[in-house]
Amino acid sequence: MPSMPPSSSRSLSRAPLRFRAARALLRLLFGTVFRVRVEGLERLPPGPYVLASNHLSWADPFLLLGWLPASPRVHFLGRRAAIYNRWWKRWMLRFMGGIIPVDSGEIRHLSVAVRGVLQHGGVAAIFLEGAVGTVEGELQPLRRGVAHFAGDSSVPVATIGIAGTRELWRGKPIVLRVGATVEPTGALGGDMAAIESALRAALPPYPAGQDTRRPWPWLTTLLR
């Protein structure tokens, strides 16, 4: 069963001080190592909303946590086996919070947890492909749960495309681009098609200006 989010509505929608401190550290660290550019933050809805993104690297959630607004607070859905399989991950997640662990076959409990986040003004973030992508600029088959969660709570789906994280090295250009927001209609098939179309349109072109020397290439597999 996924862990339920904190009962306090304030903790679900507003980031605590320790998260804001960790977020500032993330921005400093990633902004020093990589060349991060964010486009279209003004397109994000005020919240609550579901955030739908592609997924290329271990770095993606850290970039989103660091460069998206601190409030409303973002809560990531992630497989329990993947996010709690190392002691340092458990420590980091306990410190930062904002995680909804996912267990196979526990869809009902997951729906309750996501609904709780959204009803209290938070953001539920989902990597739609369900696995790490292998090619920049391409999407794997998408999970349909995002349309269900949005329709169940009558909240919009914001899309954000990530480019440049599949292979990492010092100085690598990375782009986060906020795309169109999709309002749920209750027709899951149509909503999912609209979400996929918006996400594909949001995918940035692969960042130009690559460094052929590729210093620190071990960054690609650092936290796998």
Phi and psi restraints in degrees (value plus and minus 20) as a CYANA .aco file:
   2 PRO   PHI     -88.6   -48.6
   2 PRO   PSI     125.4   165.4
   3 SER   PHI     -84.1   -44.1
   3 SER   PSI     114.9   154.9
   4 MET   PHI     -95.2   -55.2
   4 MET   PSI     126.1   166.1
   5 PRO   PHI     -87.1   -47.1
   5 PRO   PSI     144.3   184.3
   6 PRO   PHI     -75.5   -35.5
   6 PRO   PSI     128.5   168.5
   7 SER   PHI     -94.4   -54.4
   7 SER   PSI     -44.0    -4.0
   8 SER   PHI     -91.1   -51.1
   8 SER   PSI     105.1   145.1
   9 SER   PHI     -84.2   -44.2
   9 SER   PSI     -51.0   -11.0
  10 ARG   PHI     -84.3   -44.3
  10 ARG   PSI     -60.5   -20.5
  11 SER   PHI     -90.8   -50.8
  11 SER   PSI     -42.2    -2.2
  12 LEU   PHI    -101.5   -61.5
  12 LEU   PSI     -51.5   -11.5
  13 SER   PHI    -124.4   -84.4
  13 SER   PSI     -47.0    -7.0
  14 ARG   PHI    -136.5   -96.5
  14 ARG   PSI     118.8   158.8
  15 ALA   PHI     -97.7   -57.7
  15 ALA   PSI     110.4   150.4
  16 PRO   PHI     -89.6   -49.6
  16 PRO   PSI     146.8   186.8
  17 LEU   PHI     -78.9   -38.9
  17 LEU   PSI     -60.7   -20.7
  18 ARG   PHI     -85.6   -45.6
  18 ARG   PSI     -53.6   -13.6
  19 PHE   PHI     -87.8   -47.8
  19 PHE   PSI     -61.9   -21.9
  20 ARG   PHI     -82.0   -42.0
  20 ARG   PSI     -57.0   -17.0
  21 ALA   PHI     -87.2   -47.2
  21 ALA   PSI     -63.5   -23.5
  22 ALA   PHI     -85.2   -45.2
  22 ALA   PSI     -56.8   -16.8
  23 ARG   PHI     -83.9   -43.9
  23 ARG   PSI     -61.9   -21.9
  24 ALA   PHI     -82.6   -42.6
  24 ALA   PSI     -58.7   -18.7
  25 LEU   PHI     -86.9   -46.9
  25 LEU   PSI     -60.3   -20.3
  26 LEU   PHI     -79.5   -39.5
  26 LEU   PSI     -66.1   -26.1
  27 ARG   PHI     -82.4   -42.4
  27 ARG   PSI     -60.9   -20.9
  28 LEU   PHI     -85.1   -45.1
  28 LEU   PSI     -67.0   -27.0
  29 LEU   PHI     -86.7   -46.7
  29 LEU   PSI     -73.5   -33.5
  30 PHE   PHI     -89.3   -49.3
  30 PHE   PSI     -54.9   -14.9
  31 GLY   PHI     -88.5   -48.5
  31 GLY   PSI     -44.8    -4.8
  32 THR   PHI     -99.9   -59.9
  32 THR   PSI     -61.0   -21.0
  33 VAL   PHI    -100.5   -60.5
  33 VAL   PSI     -58.5   -18.5
  34 PHE   PHI    -136.5   -96.5
  34 PHE   PSI     148.8   188.8
  35 ARG   PHI    -125.8   -85.8
  35 ARG   PSI      71.1   111.1
  36 VAL   PHI    -113.0   -73.0
  36 VAL   PSI     110.8   150.8
  37 ARG   PHI    -147.7  -107.7
  37 ARG   PSI     114.5   154.5
  38 VAL   PHI    -137.7   -97.7
  38 VAL   PSI     114.1   154.1
  39 GLU   PHI    -143.1  -103.1
  39 GLU   PSI     114.1   154.1
  40 GLY   PHI      62.8   102.8
  40 GLY   PSI       4.0    44.0
  41 LEU   PHI     -77.2   -37.2
  41 LEU   PSI     -48.3    -8.3
  42 GLU   PHI     -87.0   -47.0
  42 GLU   PSI     -32.5     7.5
  43 ARG   PHI    -103.6   -63.6
  43 ARG   PSI     -31.1     8.9
  44 LEU   PHI     -87.7   -47.7
  44 LEU   PSI     117.1   157.1
  45 PRO   PHI     -90.3   -50.3
  45 PRO   PSI     143.8   183.8
  46 PRO   PHI     -90.5   -50.5
  46 PRO   PSI     -38.9     1.1
  47 GLY   PHI      79.4   119.4
  47 GLY   PSI     132.1   172.1
  48 PRO   PHI     -94.9   -54.9
  48 PRO   PSI     137.3   177.3
  49 TYR   PHI    -181.1  -141.1
  49 TYR   PSI     145.4   185.4
  50 VAL   PHI    -117.1   -77.1
  50 VAL   PSI     114.5   154.5
  51 LEU   PHI    -125.6   -85.6
  51 LEU   PSI     103.0   143.0
  52 ALA   PHI    -133.9   -93.9
  52 ALA   PSI     108.6   148.6
  53 SER   PHI    -161.9  -121.9
  53 SER   PSI     138.3   178.3
  54 ASN   PHI     -99.6   -59.6
  54 ASN   PSI     152.7   192.7
  55 HIS   PHI    -164.7  -124.7
  55 HIS   PSI      98.9   138.9
  56 LEU   PHI    -141.3  -101.3
  56 LEU   PSI     -36.4     3.6
  57 SER   PHI    -182.1  -142.1
  57 SER   PSI     141.8   181.8
  58 TRP   PHI     -79.5   -39.5
  58 TRP   PSI     -43.3    -3.3
  59 ALA   PHI     -96.6   -56.6
  59 ALA   PSI     -38.4     1.6
  60 ASP   PHI     -76.8   -36.8
  60 ASP   PSI     -71.7   -31.7
  61 PRO   PHI     -83.0   -43.0
  61 PRO   PSI     -53.9   -13.9
  62 PHE   PHI     -87.1   -47.1
  62 PHE   PSI     -59.2   -19.2
  63 LEU   PHI     -84.9   -44.9
  63 LEU   PSI     -62.9   -22.9
  64 LEU   PHI     -85.3   -45.3
  64 LEU   PSI     -62.4   -22.4
  65 LEU   PHI     -83.1   -43.1
  65 LEU   PSI     -57.0   -17.0
  66 GLY   PHI     -97.5   -57.5
  66 GLY   PSI     -52.9   -12.9
  67 TRP   PHI    -129.7   -89.7
  67 TRP   PSI     -35.4     4.6
  68 LEU   PHI     -97.6   -57.6
  68 LEU   PSI     137.8   177.8
  69 PRO   PHI     -76.1   -36.1
  69 PRO   PSI     125.9   165.9
  70 ALA   PHI     -86.8   -46.8
  70 ALA   PSI     -49.4    -9.4
  71 SER   PHI    -151.3  -111.3
  71 SER   PSI     116.9   156.9
  72 PRO   PHI     -88.9   -48.9
  72 PRO   PSI     131.1   171.1
  73 ARG   PHI     -91.6   -51.6
  73 ARG   PSI     118.6   158.6
  74 VAL   PHI    -113.2   -73.2
  74 VAL   PSI     111.3   151.3
  75 HIS   PHI    -139.3   -99.3
  75 HIS   PSI     100.1   140.1
  76 PHE   PHI    -111.1   -71.1
  76 PHE   PSI     117.3   157.3
  77 LEU   PHI    -104.8   -64.8
  77 LEU   PSI     111.8   151.8
  78 GLY   PHI    -172.6  -132.6
  78 GLY   PSI     126.2   166.2
  79 ARG   PHI     -83.7   -43.7
  79 ARG   PSI     108.6   148.6
  80 ARG   PHI     -76.1   -36.1
  80 ARG   PSI     -61.7   -21.7
  81 ALA   PHI     -81.7   -41.7
  81 ALA   PSI     -47.8    -7.8
  82 ALA   PHI    -110.1   -70.1
  82 ALA   PSI     -53.4   -13.4
  83 ILE   PHI    -112.1   -72.1
  83 ILE   PSI     -35.4     4.6
  84 TYR   PHI    -136.2   -96.2
  84 TYR   PSI       1.2    41.2
  85 ASN   PHI    -108.9   -68.9
  85 ASN   PSI     -21.3    18.7
  86 ARG   PHI    -155.2  -115.2
  86 ARG   PSI     125.9   165.9
  87 TRP   PHI     -82.0   -42.0
  87 TRP   PSI     -58.5   -18.5
  88 TRP   PHI     -90.0   -50.0
  88 TRP   PSI     -49.3    -9.3
  89 LYS   PHI     -87.2   -47.2
  89 LYS   PSI     -63.9   -23.9
  90 ARG   PHI     -80.6   -40.6
  90 ARG   PSI     -62.3   -22.3
  91 TRP   PHI     -84.2   -44.2
  91 TRP   PSI     -65.8   -25.8
  92 MET   PHI     -82.4   -42.4
  92 MET   PSI     -62.2   -22.2
  93 LEU   PHI     -91.3   -51.3
  93 LEU   PSI     -55.0   -15.0
  94 ARG   PHI     -84.7   -44.7
  94 ARG   PSI     -55.8   -15.8
  95 PHE   PHI     -92.2   -52.2
  95 PHE   PSI     -64.5   -24.5
  96 MET   PHI    -110.6   -70.6
  96 MET   PSI     -51.0   -11.0
  97 GLY   PHI      46.8    86.8
  97 GLY   PSI    -181.7  -141.7
  98 GLY   PHI      53.1    93.1
  98 GLY   PSI      11.9    51.9
  99 ILE   PHI    -145.2  -105.2
  99 ILE   PSI     116.2   156.2
 100 ILE   PHI    -134.4   -94.4
 100 ILE   PSI      80.5   120.5
 101 PRO   PHI     -86.7   -46.7
 101 PRO   PSI     122.5   162.5
 102 VAL   PHI    -134.2   -94.2
 102 VAL   PSI     108.0   148.0
 103 ASP   PHI    -132.5   -92.5
 103 ASP   PSI     122.5   162.5
 104 SER   PHI     -80.8   -40.8
 104 SER   PSI     115.6   155.6
 105 GLY   PHI      59.6    99.6
 105 GLY   PSI     -13.0    27.0
 106 GLU   PHI    -134.0   -94.0
 106 GLU   PSI      27.6    67.6
 107 ILE   PHI     -83.0   -43.0
 107 ILE   PSI     -60.3   -20.3
 108 ARG   PHI     -82.3   -42.3
 108 ARG   PSI     -65.5   -25.5
 109 HIS   PHI     -86.3   -46.3
 109 HIS   PSI     -56.5   -16.5
 110 LEU   PHI     -83.7   -43.7
 110 LEU   PSI     -62.2   -22.2
 111 SER   PHI     -81.0   -41.0
 111 SER   PSI     -59.5   -19.5
 112 VAL   PHI     -83.8   -43.8
 112 VAL   PSI     -63.1   -23.1
 113 ALA   PHI     -85.0   -45.0
 113 ALA   PSI     -64.1   -24.1
 114 VAL   PHI     -85.2   -45.2
 114 VAL   PSI     -63.0   -23.0
 115 ARG   PHI     -79.8   -39.8
 115 ARG   PSI     -59.0   -19.0
 116 GLY   PHI     -82.0   -42.0
 116 GLY   PSI     -62.1   -22.1
 117 VAL   PHI     -82.4   -42.4
 117 VAL   PSI     -66.9   -26.9
 118 LEU   PHI     -89.8   -49.8
 118 LEU   PSI     -59.5   -19.5
 119 GLN   PHI     -85.6   -45.6
 119 GLN   PSI     -42.0    -2.0
 120 HIS   PHI    -123.6   -83.6
 120 HIS   PSI      -1.8    38.2
 121 GLY   PHI      70.6   110.6
 121 GLY   PSI     -13.4    26.6
 122 GLY   PHI    -107.0   -67.0
 122 GLY   PSI    -195.5  -155.5
 123 VAL   PHI    -139.7   -99.7
 123 VAL   PSI     109.8   149.8
 124 ALA   PHI    -122.1   -82.1
 124 ALA   PSI      94.5   134.5
 125 ALA   PHI    -121.3   -81.3
 125 ALA   PSI     110.8   150.8
 126 ILE   PHI    -150.8  -110.8
 126 ILE   PSI     108.1   148.1
 127 PHE   PHI    -104.0   -64.0
 127 PHE   PSI      88.0   128.0
 128 LEU   PHI     -84.9   -44.9
 128 LEU   PSI     -45.3    -5.3
 129 GLU   PHI     -96.9   -56.9
 129 GLU   PSI     -37.2     2.8
 130 GLY   PHI      56.7    96.7
 130 GLY   PSI     -25.1    14.9
 131 ALA   PHI    -176.1  -136.1
 131 ALA   PSI     146.2   186.2
 132 VAL   PHI     -94.7   -54.7
 132 VAL   PSI     108.1   148.1
 133 GLY   PHI     -89.0   -49.0
 133 GLY   PSI     140.0   180.0
 134 THR   PHI    -132.3   -92.3
 134 THR   PSI     -33.5     6.5
 135 VAL   PHI    -152.2  -112.2
 135 VAL   PSI     109.3   149.3
 136 GLU   PHI     -81.4   -41.4
 136 GLU   PSI     117.4   157.4
 137 GLY   PHI      60.8   100.8
 137 GLY   PSI     -18.2    21.8
 138 GLU   PHI    -141.2  -101.2
 138 GLU   PSI     131.1   171.1
 139 LEU   PHI    -131.2   -91.2
 139 LEU   PSI     119.3   159.3
 140 GLN   PHI    -101.5   -61.5
 140 GLN   PSI     151.1   191.1
 141 PRO   PHI     -73.2   -33.2
 141 PRO   PSI     116.9   156.9
 142 LEU   PHI    -114.9   -74.9
 142 LEU   PSI     126.9   166.9
 143 ARG   PHI     -99.0   -59.0
 143 ARG   PSI     122.9   162.9
 144 ARG   PHI    -108.3   -68.3
 144 ARG   PSI     -26.8    13.2
 145 GLY   PHI     -78.9   -38.9
 145 GLY   PSI     -49.5    -9.5
 146 VAL   PHI     -80.2   -40.2
 146 VAL   PSI     -60.1   -20.1
 147 ALA   PHI     -88.3   -48.3
 147 ALA   PSI     -56.9   -16.9
 148 HIS   PHI     -84.2   -44.2
 148 HIS   PSI     -67.1   -27.1
 149 PHE   PHI     -82.1   -42.1
 149 PHE   PSI     -62.9   -22.9
 150 ALA   PHI     -86.2   -46.2
 150 ALA   PSI     -64.9   -24.9
 151 GLY   PHI     -86.7   -46.7
 151 GLY   PSI     -57.2   -17.2
 152 ASP   PHI     -82.5   -42.5
 152 ASP   PSI     -55.5   -15.5
 153 SER   PHI    -125.7   -85.7
 153 SER   PSI     -17.7    22.3
 154 SER   PHI      34.4    74.4
 154 SER   PSI      29.8    69.8
 155 VAL   PHI    -142.6  -102.6
 155 VAL   PSI     135.4   175.4
 156 PRO   PHI     -95.0   -55.0
 156 PRO   PSI     144.2   184.2
 157 VAL   PHI    -131.9   -91.9
 157 VAL   PSI      97.1   137.1
 158 ALA   PHI    -112.0   -72.0
 158 ALA   PSI     120.8   160.8
 159 THR   PHI    -132.7   -92.7
 159 THR   PSI     126.2   166.2
 160 ILE   PHI    -164.9  -124.9
 160 ILE   PSI     107.5   147.5
 161 GLY   PHI    -119.3   -79.3
 161 GLY   PSI     120.5   160.5
 162 ILE   PHI    -137.5   -97.5
 162 ILE   PSI     115.1   155.1
 163 ALA   PHI    -157.6  -117.6
 163 ALA   PSI     121.3   161.3
 164 GLY   PHI      83.5   123.5
 164 GLY   PSI     -19.0    21.0
 165 THR   PHI    -123.6   -83.6
 165 THR   PSI     -25.6    14.4
 166 ARG   PHI     -81.3   -41.3
 166 ARG   PSI     -62.3   -22.3
 167 GLU   PHI    -143.2  -103.2
 167 GLU   PSI     113.4   153.4
 168 LEU   PHI    -141.2  -101.2
 168 LEU   PSI     124.2   164.2
 169 TRP   PHI    -177.9  -137.9
 169 TRP   PSI     148.1   188.1
 170 ARG   PHI     -82.9   -42.9
 170 ARG   PSI     110.7   150.7
 171 GLY   PHI      66.0   106.0
 171 GLY   PSI     -14.6    25.4
 172 LYS   PHI     -86.1   -46.1
 172 LYS   PSI     110.4   150.4
 173 PRO   PHI     -91.7   -51.7
 173 PRO   PSI     113.1   153.1
 174 ILE   PHI    -150.8  -110.8
 174 ILE   PSI     116.3   156.3
 175 VAL   PHI    -143.9  -103.9
 175 VAL   PSI     111.2   151.2
 176 LEU   PHI    -133.0   -93.0
 176 LEU   PSI     101.8   141.8
 177 ARG   PHI    -143.8  -103.8
 177 ARG   PSI     100.2   140.2
 178 VAL   PHI     -99.4   -59.4
 178 VAL   PSI     108.3   148.3
 179 GLY   PHI    -121.5   -81.5
 179 GLY   PSI    -178.7  -138.7
 180 ALA   PHI     -91.2   -51.2
 180 ALA   PSI     133.2   173.2
 181 THR   PHI    -117.6   -77.6
 181 THR   PSI     116.3   156.3
 182 VAL   PHI    -130.0   -90.0
 182 VAL   PSI     105.8   145.8
 183 GLU   PHI    -110.4   -70.4
 183 GLU   PSI     109.8   149.8
 184 PRO   PHI     -88.7   -48.7
 184 PRO   PSI     123.8   163.8
 185 THR   PHI    -130.2   -90.2
 185 THR   PSI     -31.6     8.4
 186 GLY   PHI      76.9   116.9
 186 GLY   PSI     -33.5     6.5
 187 ALA   PHI    -114.6   -74.6
 187 ALA   PSI      80.3   120.3
 188 LEU   PHI     -78.5   -38.5
 188 LEU   PSI     -61.4   -21.4
 189 GLY   PHI     -83.0   -43.0
 189 GLY   PSI     -66.5   -26.5
 190 GLY   PHI     -87.4   -47.4
 190 GLY   PSI     -59.6   -19.6
 191 ASP   PHI     -83.4   -43.4
 191 ASP   PSI     -62.2   -22.2
 192 MET   PHI     -86.3   -46.3
 192 MET   PSI     -58.0   -18.0
 193 ALA   PHI     -83.9   -43.9
 193 ALA   PSI     -59.7   -19.7
 194 ALA   PHI     -87.6   -47.6
 194 ALA   PSI     -58.7   -18.7
 195 ILE   PHI     -85.7   -45.7
 195 ILE   PSI     -64.8   -24.8
 196 GLU   PHI     -82.1   -42.1
 196 GLU   PSI     -62.8   -22.8
 197 SER   PHI     -82.0   -42.0
 197 SER   PSI     -62.9   -22.9
 198 ALA   PHI     -85.7   -45.7
 198 ALA   PSI     -59.5   -19.5
 199 LEU   PHI     -88.5   -48.5
 199 LEU   PSI     -61.8   -21.8
 200 ARG   PHI     -81.0   -41.0
 200 ARG   PSI     -60.3   -20.3
 201 ALA   PHI     -87.8   -47.8
 201 ALA   PSI     -46.5    -6.5
 202 ALA   PHI    -101.7   -61.7
 202 ALA   PSI     -37.2     2.8
 203 LEU   PHI     -81.6   -41.6
 203 LEU   PSI      99.8   139.8
 204 PRO   PHI     -92.9   -52.9
 204 PRO   PSI     134.1   174.1
 205 PRO   PHI     -84.0   -44.0
 205 PRO   PSI     131.7   171.7
 206 TYR   PHI     -77.3   -37.3
 206 TYR   PSI     108.4   148.4
 207 PRO   PHI     -77.0   -37.0
 207 PRO   PSI     114.6   154.6
 208 ALA   PHI    -102.0   -62.0
 208 ALA   PSI     153.7   193.7
 209 GLY   PHI      58.9    98.9
 209 GLY   PSI      18.7    58.7
 210 GLN   PHI     -91.5   -51.5
 210 GLN   PSI     125.7   165.7
 211 ASP   PHI    -113.2   -73.2
 211 ASP   PSI      93.1   133.1
 212 THR   PHI     -86.9   -46.9
 212 THR   PSI     -37.4     2.6
 213 ARG   PHI     -95.8   -55.8
 213 ARG   PSI     -46.8    -6.8
 214 ARG   PHI      26.3    66.3
 214 ARG   PSI      45.1    85.1
 215 PRO   PHI     -86.0   -46.0
 215 PRO   PSI     122.8   162.8
 216 TRP   PHI      40.5    80.5
 216 TRP   PSI      30.9    70.9
 217 PRO   PHI     -85.7   -45.7
 217 PRO   PSI     -37.9     2.1
 218 TRP   PHI     -84.4   -44.4
 218 TRP   PSI     -30.8     9.2
 219 LEU   PHI     -81.2   -41.2
 219 LEU   PSI     -47.3    -7.3
 220 THR   PHI     -78.6   -38.6
 220 THR   PSI     -59.0   -19.0
 221 THR   PHI    -130.2   -90.2
 221 THR   PSI      -3.1    36.9
 222 LEU   PHI     -76.0   -36.0
 222 LEU   PSI     -69.1   -29.1
 223 LEU   PHI    -134.3   -94.3
 223 LEU   PSI       3.8    43.8
